[in-house]
Each structure stands twice: as C-alpha cells, then as structure tokens.
C-alpha cells in the first residue's frame, strides 16, 4: 500500500470515532488493508503435544497462615523464573465483581455510538477511548481492537468524568485491584528475599491505569489480529480475561495458552520491574498475548522512578530470577 494512501485510510478510520466496532456495525465483509498482519509461523504448544501450563497460584489463607504464605512465595518465585507470568485465585475480589467488570467493558463498547463518540480522543484525559493508540504514528499494520483507558492513581478521576454505563463498577473494581496489586508486590518482594514492603516503598504501586480492550467479531480473522506480540511497559499487569480466552504466552519458542478460569486474575511481570532490579536481579522474560476477545487489564505504572529505571544497566549479570521463556529485547 502506498504511504499516502495508507495515511488517508488511517485518518478516515480515525475520524469516524467509531473504531473497529463501527466497521462491524457498518456490515463490512472484507478486512481493510490497514489491518493486514503478516502470518505468524510460531508453533503452538497445544498443537505440538506440549503440556506446558501457566501456573495457577491459590492465595487462600496467606494472611493468616505463615506456612501457606511461604508456599505461595515459593510458587511466585518459580513462576517468575520460568514464565514471568502466573494466574492467581482466592485473591479477594468477588466473582460477581469480576463478572460485572467484564460486562461493564462490553456495555461501554456496545452502547449507542453517539454517546460513545463523546469519549473518543487522542488527548490526555481522565477517560480516553480510541482504537490503536498510535494509529497515526506507526508504519505497522493496526490491530482489530478498540480500547479505553482510565488512570486511577496517583490522581483519581472524578466520577462525572467516567461513562455512566460502567462508572460504578470501574471505580469499585479498581479499588479492589489496588489491594490485590499491593499484595502481589509484597509476595514478589519476599520472593526476592527482601522486606515485604520493599517494592511498595520504592514506589512500584504509586500509579494504576486501567485498560479495557474490546475485540469485535472479524469477517476475515486469518488476515488480522487483536493484539500483536509485545511486552508491557509497567511494573506488573493484572489481567482479567473473559470466558472466550485467547491469551497466549511465548515460552521456549512456542505459544502457550493461558486458560480462562472464571475467578482468576493473570499477573505478568512488566519491563519497569525488570529494569529496577537488573543491577541486582535479572528477570529475563517477555510475553506476547494473542487476545481475540474483550478483556480488561490493569497496569501498575510508576512516575518517580522512570528516569532511574532508564538509567540502569540492562546487562546486569547477577541473576535471581531468570526465565526460560524466549525473549526479544
């Protein structure tokens, strides 16, 4: 596709303010060329007889039972070393709240187009909705996905800044996730042999941003993808999948499925956490999710330590966590 023609198509798509959902509602039968993705030849573990699974860690009783907490810390350490990725259950968020949050994401993207368009923007606001955040600044194919972003901390939004259709559950869910994230940072600190509050004390939990991703049905799914392979630029990601699934982790040069568990949250160690400890501990991992459905992810991000992280030596050799997952740095 000629560059000028591609830019024209991208701008036309963006100016509709309806995202990928708008294309589906318009009844398209062919995927526009701006969405075409190159084929992926990476093997899938499920098709190769490989039985590798992402660990599921039960957090029950870890606040009352020292033995249970020790077992969980060991499991978190092992999962971080091998995958940089694990699921958690009995994390304290009611299943009803998880379901309401998933419904809230769907309700936002499937509400009346004229109401939804009011939130479509590429400016920095308390609540942002668009499709492909770098749409106008990339030469890569764009993805079959619409997204909203809400920054919860350190500066929480005013309730009136949030869409009415998901306002209450979004605020409730983020309050829960802040507590879960704090607990995960404690477990990671202990897994590193540090004081439980170490990662919290250095600011890893100061920022919290919520991303709601929506992947509409696609007339030619073999030509495009919902999310390209990537690593998260944050400290940790806490991801809530819906029942359809589709999330995969690249491990030992194969895609490994992350099965959907109704009550589970998926935790991924992000690049910032890796960078903060690379002089002392080297987390060598990456993950690339392949998500084809609506999902809601929460990122614990940082503001004060960003420059410090960038200044660290990424070739630190003292290894505590070293993942066996394939990586592209």
VOPAGU-2260 file (C-alpha; in pm, 1 decimal, decimal comma):
REM VOPAGU-2260
SITE   aa  ch    i         X         Y         Z
SITE  UNK   A    0       0,0       0,0       0,0
SITE  UNK   A    1     135,6     342,2     -92,5
SITE  UNK   A    2     222,6     553,7     211,7
SITE  UNK   A    3      -5,2     844,1     118,7
SITE  UNK   A    4    -297,8     614,3      52,2
SITE  UNK   A    5    -240,5     434,1     381,7
SITE  UNK   A    6    -228,2     761,7     576,5
SITE  UNK   A    7    -551,0     868,6     409,0
SITE  UNK   A    8    -723,2     545,0     510,7
SITE  UNK   A    9    -595,6     571,2     867,8
SITE  UNK   A   10    -721,9     928,3     903,7
SITE  UNK   A   11   -1058,8     837,0     755,8
SITE  UNK   A   12   -1090,3     547,4    1000,6
SITE  UNK   A   13    -994,0     766,9    1296,5
SITE  UNK   A   14   -1231,3    1047,1    1201,1
SITE  UNK   A   15   -1533,6     817,8    1226,9
SITE  UNK   A   16   -1469,1     797,4    1605,6
SITE  UNK   A   17   -1638,0     459,0    1595,0
SITE  UNK   A   18   -1334,4     231,7    1596,9
SITE  UNK   A   19   -1334,1    -128,3    1478,7
SITE  UNK   A   20   -1681,7    -175,7    1623,1
SITE  UNK   A   21   -1802,9      86,7    1377,5
SITE  UNK   A   22   -1671,2    -116,9    1084,0
SITE  UNK   A   23   -1855,5    -424,1    1208,1
SITE  UNK   A   24   -2177,0    -227,5    1262,0
SITE  UNK   A   25   -2144,6     -97,8     904,8
SITE  UNK   A   26   -2161,4    -456,7     784,4
SITE  UNK   A   27   -1820,5    -488,1     621,1
SITE  UNK   A   28   -1738,8    -830,9     473,2
SITE  UNK   A   29   -1371,6    -765,1     396,1
SITE  UNK   A   30   -1098,7    -653,7     637,3
SITE  UNK   A   31    -947,8    -317,7     528,3
SITE  UNK   A   32    -583,7    -341,2     419,2
SITE  UNK   A   33    -462,9    -122,0     705,7
SITE  UNK   A   34    -538,4    -417,6     936,4
SITE  UNK   A   35    -348,9    -684,7     739,6
SITE  UNK   A   36     -92,2    -863,0     958,8
SITE  UNK   A   37     198,8   -1080,4     840,8
SITE  UNK   A   38     149,5   -1452,5     911,8
SITE  UNK   A   39     293,7   -1594,9    1234,1
SITE  UNK   A   40     484,8   -1921,3    1187,3
SITE  UNK   A   41     548,5   -1975,7    1560,4
SITE  UNK   A   42     439,8   -2318,0    1681,5
SITE  UNK   A   43     156,7   -2358,9    1930,0
SITE  UNK   A   44     216,5   -2583,0    2229,7
SITE  UNK   A   45    -140,9   -2714,2    2205,8
SITE  UNK   A   46     -74,1   -2841,2    1853,4
SITE  UNK   A   47     266,3   -2991,1    1933,3
SITE  UNK   A   48     170,1   -3222,0    2217,4
SITE  UNK   A   49     342,9   -2994,5    2468,3
SITE  UNK   A   50     163,7   -2992,7    2805,7
SITE  UNK   A   51     324,1   -2677,6    2945,6
SITE  UNK   A   52      76,1   -2475,7    3152,5
SITE  UNK   A   53      89,8   -2134,0    3315,5
SITE  UNK   A   54      89,9   -2180,0    3697,0
SITE  UNK   A   55    -226,6   -2113,1    3896,1
SITE  UNK   A   56    -144,4   -1991,3    4247,7
SITE  UNK   A   57    -401,3   -2010,3    4528,7
SITE  UNK   A   58    -372,5   -1714,7    4768,7
SITE  UNK   A   59    -611,8   -1860,0    5026,3
SITE  UNK   A   60    -510,9   -1808,8    5390,7
SITE  UNK   A   61    -178,7   -1637,8    5315,2
SITE  UNK   A   62    -258,9   -1352,5    5555,0
SITE  UNK   A   63    -324,0   -1589,8    5846,5
SITE  UNK   A   64    -110,4   -1896,0    5779,5
SITE  UNK   A   65     270,5   -1844,6    5759,3
SITE  UNK   A   66     315,7   -2188,3    5602,6
SITE  UNK   A   67      61,7   -2112,7    5330,2
SITE  UNK   A   68     229,5   -1779,0    5262,2
SITE  UNK   A   69     571,3   -1945,4    5235,2
SITE  UNK   A   70     435,5   -2192,8    4979,9
SITE  UNK   A   71     279,7   -1910,5    4778,0
SITE  UNK   A   72     600,2   -1704,8    4783,8
SITE  UNK   A   73     791,2   -2008,0    4652,6
SITE  UNK   A   74     530,9   -2058,1    4378,9
SITE  UNK   A   75     551,9   -1690,6    4279,8
SITE  UNK   A   76     931,9   -1717,0    4266,6
SITE  UNK   A   77     918,5   -2029,1    4047,6
SITE  UNK   A   78     656,3   -1885,1    3813,7
SITE  UNK   A   79     853,8   -1562,4    3776,7
SITE  UNK   A   80    1173,3   -1752,3    3699,8
SITE  UNK   A   81    1016,2   -1978,1    3438,5
SITE  UNK   A   82     742,4   -1765,1    3280,3
SITE  UNK   A   83     727,2   -1414,7    3429,5
SITE  UNK   A   84     359,0   -1498,4    3427,7
SITE  UNK   A   85     104,0   -1668,2    3658,0
SITE  UNK   A   86    -264,9   -1677,2    3749,0
SITE  UNK   A   87    -400,0   -1614,0    4097,1
SITE  UNK   A   88    -721,8   -1732,6    4262,4
SITE  UNK   A   89    -872,6   -1651,1    4604,1
SITE  UNK   A   90    -733,9   -1300,9    4563,6
SITE  UNK   A   91   -1021,4   -1134,3    4747,9
SITE  UNK   A   92   -1222,8    -989,7    4457,9
SITE  UNK   A   93   -1572,5   -1144,6    4443,4
SITE  UNK   A   94   -1654,1   -1334,7    4123,8
SITE  UNK   A   95   -1964,8   -1118,8    4093,2
SITE  UNK   A   96   -1744,4    -809,0    4075,9
SITE  UNK   A   97   -1523,7    -968,5    3810,4
SITE  UNK   A   98   -1829,3   -1053,0    3601,6
SITE  UNK   A   99   -1975,5    -704,1    3641,9
SITE  UNK   A  100   -1645,8    -552,6    3529,6
SITE  UNK   A  101   -1637,8    -766,6    3215,4
SITE  UNK   A  102   -1999,0    -675,4    3147,0
SITE  UNK   A  103   -1911,4    -310,0    3203,2
SITE  UNK   A  104   -1639,6    -320,2    2936,6
SITE  UNK   A  105   -1877,5    -477,0    2685,9
SITE  UNK   A  106   -2154,0    -233,4    2776,9
SITE  UNK   A  107   -1930,3      65,0    2708,6
SITE  UNK   A  108   -1826,3     -50,2    2363,0
SITE  UNK   A  109   -2173,5    -170,8    2264,2
SITE  UNK   A  110   -2365,4     137,2    2378,5
SITE  UNK   A  111   -2516,3     391,7    2140,2
SITE  UNK   A  112   -2249,1     518,7    1901,0
SITE  UNK   A  113   -2330,8     886,7    1952,6
SITE  UNK   A  114   -2287,6     851,1    2328,7
SITE  UNK   A  115   -1963,1     658,2    2291,5
SITE  UNK   A  116   -1815,3     906,1    2041,1
SITE  UNK   A  117   -1809,9    1174,3    2309,9
SITE  UNK   A  118   -1520,6     991,6    2474,8
SITE  UNK   A  119   -1318,9     931,1    2156,8
SITE  UNK   A  120    -995,6    1127,7    2179,0
SITE  UNK   A  121    -618,7    1112,9    2143,0
SITE  UNK   A  122    -562,7    1377,1    2407,7
SITE  UNK   A  123    -474,5    1310,7    2769,3
SITE  UNK   A  124    -795,1    1297,9    2969,5
SITE  UNK   A  125    -920,7    1108,4    3278,0
SITE  UNK   A  126   -1101,8     866,3    3045,4
SITE  UNK   A  127    -986,3     802,7    2689,9
SITE  UNK   A  128   -1149,7     586,3    2423,3
SITE  UNK   A  129    -999,8     518,4    2080,0
SITE  UNK   A  130    -873,3     245,1    1850,9
SITE  UNK   A  131    -498,8     178,9    1826,1
SITE  UNK   A  132    -340,0     449,2    2042,6
SITE  UNK   A  133     -50,7     500,0    1795,8
SITE  UNK   A  134    -273,6     484,2    1490,3
SITE  UNK   A  135    -135,9     793,1    1316,4
SITE  UNK   A  136     226,8     742,2    1415,4
SITE  UNK   A  137     313,7     388,6    1308,9
SITE  UNK   A  138     403,8     221,8     982,8
SITE  UNK   A  139     298,8    -116,7    1121,6
SITE  UNK   A  140     -41,4    -271,9    1047,9
SITE  UNK   A  141    -302,0    -172,9    1304,5
SITE  UNK   A  142    -491,4    -422,3    1517,3
SITE  UNK   A  143    -854,3    -533,9    1533,2
SITE  UNK   A  144    -920,6    -375,3    1870,9
SITE  UNK   A  145   -1088,1     -80,1    2044,2
SITE  UNK   A  146    -966,4      38,7    2385,2
SITE  UNK   A  147   -1049,9     265,4    2672,5
SITE  UNK   A  148    -801,4     396,4    2929,5
SITE  UNK   A  149    -872,4     524,7    3278,0
SITE  UNK   A  150    -598,1     647,3    3511,8
SITE  UNK   A  151    -689,8     557,1    3871,0
SITE  UNK   A  152    -373,6     664,6    4056,2
SITE  UNK   A  153    -198,1     875,6    4164,5
SITE  UNK   A  154    -467,3    1121,7    4051,0
SITE  UNK   A  155    -808,5     951,3    4060,2
SITE  UNK   A  156   -1073,1    1069,6    3812,6
SITE  UNK   A  157   -1387,8    1248,2    3912,1
SITE  UNK   A  158   -1688,9    1015,7    3885,7
SITE  UNK   A  159   -1855,2    1254,5    3640,1
SITE  UNK   A  160   -1556,9    1211,4    3403,2
SITE  UNK   A  161   -1636,6     842,3    3360,1
SITE  UNK   A  162   -1905,7     691,8    3134,3
SITE  UNK   A  163   -2227,8     626,3    3323,3
SITE  UNK   A  164   -2260,6     279,1    3172,1
SITE  UNK   A  165   -1951,7     146,3    3354,7
SITE  UNK   A  166   -1870,4     418,6    3609,1
SITE  UNK   A  167   -1963,3     246,4    3935,6
SITE  UNK   A  168   -1817,1     -94,8    3860,1
SITE  UNK   A  169   -1496,6      55,4    3719,5
SITE  UNK   A  170   -1432,1     250,2    4039,5
SITE  UNK   A  171   -1522,6     -48,1    4257,4
SITE  UNK   A  172   -1307,1    -288,1    4058,4
SITE  UNK   A  173   -1003,0     -58,4    4059,6
SITE  UNK   A  174   -1024,7     -19,6    4436,7
SITE  UNK   A  175   -1011,9    -399,2    4464,0
SITE  UNK   A  176    -724,9    -428,9    4217,6
SITE  UNK   A  177    -517,0    -172,3    4404,2
SITE  UNK   A  178    -531,7    -401,9    4707,9
SITE  UNK   A  179    -451,8    -711,8    4501,3
SITE  UNK   A  180    -161,3    -536,6    4333,4
SITE  UNK   A  181     -19,6    -430,8    4668,9
SITE  UNK   A  182     -37,2    -791,3    4789,1
SITE  UNK   A  183     135,9    -917,4    4473,5
SITE  UNK   A  184     417,8    -666,0    4524,8
SITE  UNK   A  185     458,9    -796,2    4880,2
SITE  UNK   A  186     484,2   -1153,9    4754,0
SITE  UNK   A  187     732,6   -1055,1    4483,9
SITE  UNK   A  188     943,0    -870,2    4741,2
SITE  UNK   A  189     951,3   -1176,8    4963,8
SITE  UNK   A  190    1030,5   -1398,0    4665,0
SITE  UNK   A  191    1338,9   -1182,0    4610,0
SITE  UNK   A  192    1440,8   -1221,7    4973,8
SITE  UNK   A  193    1350,2    -862,4    5058,7
SITE  UNK   A  194    1128,3    -692,3    5313,2
SITE  UNK   A  195     761,0    -745,1    5215,6
SITE  UNK   A  196     706,1    -371,6    5162,1
SITE  UNK   A  197    1023,2    -313,3    4960,6
SITE  UNK   A  198     866,4    -277,6    4614,1
SITE  UNK   A  199     585,0     -66,4    4757,6
SITE  UNK   A  200     828,5     157,7    4944,0
SITE  UNK   A  201    1024,9     237,2    4627,2
SITE  UNK   A  202     705,4     345,3    4451,2
SITE  UNK   A  203     601,8      49,7    4235,2
SITE  UNK   A  204     235,4      82,6    4334,6
SITE  UNK   A  205     205,9     460,8    4302,0
SITE  UNK   A  206      32,3     452,8    3965,0
SITE  UNK   A  207    -262,8     247,9    3846,0
SITE  UNK   A  208    -410,1     261,9    3496,3
SITE  UNK   A  209    -697,0      53,3    3363,2
SITE  UNK   A  210    -727,3     -54,9    3001,5
SITE  UNK   A  211   -1049,5    -205,6    2869,6
SITE  UNK   A  212    -993,4    -388,5    2539,4
SITE  UNK   A  213   -1273,2    -488,9    2303,6
SITE  UNK   A  214   -1224,0    -723,3    2007,2
SITE  UNK   A  215   -1528,5    -725,5    1774,8
SITE  UNK   A  216   -1611,4   -1021,2    1551,7
SITE  UNK   A  217   -1398,6   -1024,8    1237,0
SITE  UNK   A  218   -1511,5   -1129,2     884,5
SITE  UNK   A  219   -1158,6   -1247,8     790,9
SITE  UNK   A  220    -977,7   -1338,1    1115,7
SITE  UNK   A  221    -690,9   -1503,7     927,8
SITE  UNK   A  222    -579,5   -1162,8     795,2
SITE  UNK   A  223    -551,3    -963,5    1117,1
SITE  UNK   A  224    -505,0    -991,9    1493,0
SITE  UNK   A  225    -645,1    -837,6    1809,7
SITE  UNK   A  226    -313,2    -771,0    1983,9
SITE  UNK   A  227      34,8    -802,5    1836,6
SITE  UNK   A  228     315,1    -964,9    2033,1
SITE  UNK   A  229     451,4    -720,4    2286,5
SITE  UNK   A  230     583,7    -668,8    2638,6
SITE  UNK   A  231     411,6    -446,2    2894,5
SITE  UNK   A  232     591,3    -125,3    2991,3
SITE  UNK   A  233     489,1    -123,7    3358,5
SITE  UNK   A  234     576,7    -289,9    3689,1
SITE  UNK   A  235     307,7    -556,8    3681,1
SITE  UNK   A  236      -4,6    -620,3    3477,6
SITE  UNK   A  237    -317,0    -767,9    3636,0
SITE  UNK   A  238    -537,6    -903,1    3359,7
SITE  UNK   A  239    -899,7   -1016,4    3371,1
SITE  UNK   A  240    -995,9   -1242,9    3080,0
SITE  UNK   A  241   -1348,9   -1323,5    2976,2
SITE  UNK   A  242   -1478,3   -1674,4    2908,7
SITE  UNK   A  243   -1371,4   -1686,1    2543,3
SITE  UNK   A  244    -998,2   -1686,3    2609,9
SITE  UNK   A  245    -726,0   -1637,0    2350,3
SITE  UNK   A  246    -438,4   -1512,9    2567,8
SITE  UNK   A  247    -105,8   -1682,6    2487,9
SITE  UNK   A  248     247,9   -1661,8    2624,2
SITE  UNK   A  249     557,2   -1721,6    2411,0
SITE  UNK   A  250     762,0   -1979,8    2600,3
SITE  UNK   A  251    1055,5   -2174,8    2455,5
SITE  UNK   A  252     964,7   -2058,0    2104,1
SITE  UNK   A  253     605,0   -2181,0    2132,2
SITE  UNK   A  254     273,8   -2012,9    2208,3
SITE  UNK   A  255     132,0   -2145,5    2536,1
SITE  UNK   A  256    -238,0   -2091,7    2605,0
SITE  UNK   A  257    -344,5   -1918,3    2925,7
SITE  UNK   A  258    -671,8   -2098,1    3005,5
SITE  UNK   A  259    -967,4   -1895,8    3125,9
SITE  UNK   A  260   -1063,8   -1951,6    3489,6
SITE  UNK   A  261   -1376,5   -1756,0    3595,0
SITE  UNK   A  262   -1237,6   -1647,3    3931,8
SITE  UNK   A  263    -872,4   -1596,4    3827,1
SITE  UNK   A  264    -659,3   -1293,1    3750,3
SITE  UNK   A  265    -349,4   -1317,5    3531,9
SITE  UNK   A  266     -31,1   -1149,5    3661,2
SITE  UNK   A  267     259,3   -1054,3    3436,2
SITE  UNK   A  268     591,4    -904,4    3549,7
SITE  UNK   A  269     645,4    -583,3    3349,8
SITE  UNK   A  270     950,0    -417,6    3199,2
SITE  UNK   A  271     982,2    -150,0    3469,2
SITE  UNK   A  272    1014,2    -410,7    3743,5
SITE  UNK   A  273    1274,9    -590,6    3537,2
SITE  UNK   A  274    1467,9    -266,8    3485,7
SITE  UNK   A  275    1455,0    -165,6    3852,6
SITE  UNK   A  276    1628,0    -485,0    3958,9
SITE  UNK   A  277    1853,5    -555,8    3664,7
SITE  UNK   A  278    2165,4    -442,8    3852,1
SITE  UNK   A  279    2086,6    -690,5    4126,9
SITE  UNK   A  280    1834,5    -938,5    3989,5
SITE  UNK   A  281    1776,5   -1016,2    3623,6
SITE  UNK   A  282    1421,7   -1108,7    3519,6
SITE  UNK   A  283    1481,4   -1240,9    3167,9
SITE  UNK   A  284    1142,2   -1288,3    3014,5
SITE  UNK   A  285     893,2   -1147,4    2772,1
SITE  UNK   A  286     536,4   -1233,4    2689,0
SITE  UNK   A  287     323,2   -1172,6    2386,8
SITE  UNK   A  288     -51,3   -1203,4    2439,8
SITE  UNK   A  289    -265,6   -1309,5    2149,7
SITE  UNK   A  290    -605,8   -1191,4    2265,5
SITE  UNK   A  291    -909,4   -1223,4    2044,3
SITE  UNK   A  292   -1178,5   -1118,9    2289,3
SITE  UNK   A  293   -1279,8    -833,7    2515,6
SITE  UNK   A  294   -1053,0    -815,6    2815,8
SITE  UNK   A  295    -977,5    -578,3    3096,5
SITE  UNK   A  296    -622,3    -526,3    3215,3
SITE  UNK   A  297    -483,5    -312,1    3493,8
SITE  UNK   A  298    -129,8    -180,5    3486,9
SITE  UNK   A  299      63,6     -72,4    3793,5
SITE  UNK   A  300     275,7     204,6    3649,2
SITE  UNK   A  301     530,1     438,6    3801,8
SITE  UNK   A  302     614,6     803,0    3768,4
SITE  UNK   A  303     902,2     894,5    4001,1
SITE  UNK   A  304    1129,8     603,3    3912,6
SITE  UNK   A  305    1104,0     614,6    3533,8
SITE  UNK   A  306    1425,9     808,6    3481,4
SITE  UNK   A  307    1603,9     589,8    3735,9
SITE  UNK   A  308    1487,6     275,1    3554,8
SITE  UNK   A  309    1605,5     407,5    3221,3
SITE  UNK   A  310    1947,4     478,1    3367,6
SITE  UNK   A  311    2002,5     122,8    3490,5
SITE  UNK   A  312    2244,8    -111,3    3316,2
SITE  UNK   A  313    2033,6    -366,3    3129,4
SITE  UNK   A  314    2327,1    -608,5    3113,0
SITE  UNK   A  315    2340,3    -673,5    3488,3
SITE  UNK   A  316    2465,4   -1027,5    3540,2
SITE  UNK   A  317    2366,6   -1107,7    3899,5
SITE  UNK   A  318    2073,8   -1342,7    3847,8
SITE  UNK   A  319    1799,3   -1435,1    4090,2
SITE  UNK   A  320    1502,7   -1476,1    3855,6
SITE  UNK   A  321    1595,1   -1596,4    3508,9
SITE  UNK   A  322    1304,2   -1700,3    3292,7
SITE  UNK   A  323    1331,9   -1982,3    3041,0
SITE  UNK   A  324    1081,3   -1808,7    2816,5
SITE  UNK   A  325    1212,3   -1680,6    2487,0
SITE  UNK   A  326    1276,8   -1308,5    2477,8
SITE  UNK   A  327    1337,2   -1035,5    2226,2
SITE  UNK   A  328    1490,6    -732,1    2393,7
